[in-house]
Amino acid sequence: MAITGSFEPFLKMSLFMLSSASTITVPDDDEELVEYLQSLREGILEAYTGIIQGLKDGGRIQLIQGTDVENMIGLLEKIASDSYKEDEVLNKAVGLLG
């Protein structure tokens, strides 16, 4: 967020990595992997929120385009449909929506 609109050179690769990481799935019966996935999603949501806020503050929010938004919404849909949800992940998801 601190570099605001100057994040542009890193945006495409960052969004690609976040999108790729958000597709990871784990078996419901492995508690350690479920905990890892929750932690990963929390970080992804924080990163998306920080990127959006930084670009908005820098007047460059238009750099976030359709596919990027679709990937973010896809992650939110996955989180909403999961049988396991942690409060922190849900809080971060609501923060991204805001």
Summary of the structure (lengths in Angstrom):
residues: 98
radius of gyration: 13.8
end to end distance: 15.8
largest distance: 44.5
contacts: 248
relative contact order: 0.18
helix: 77%
strand: 0%
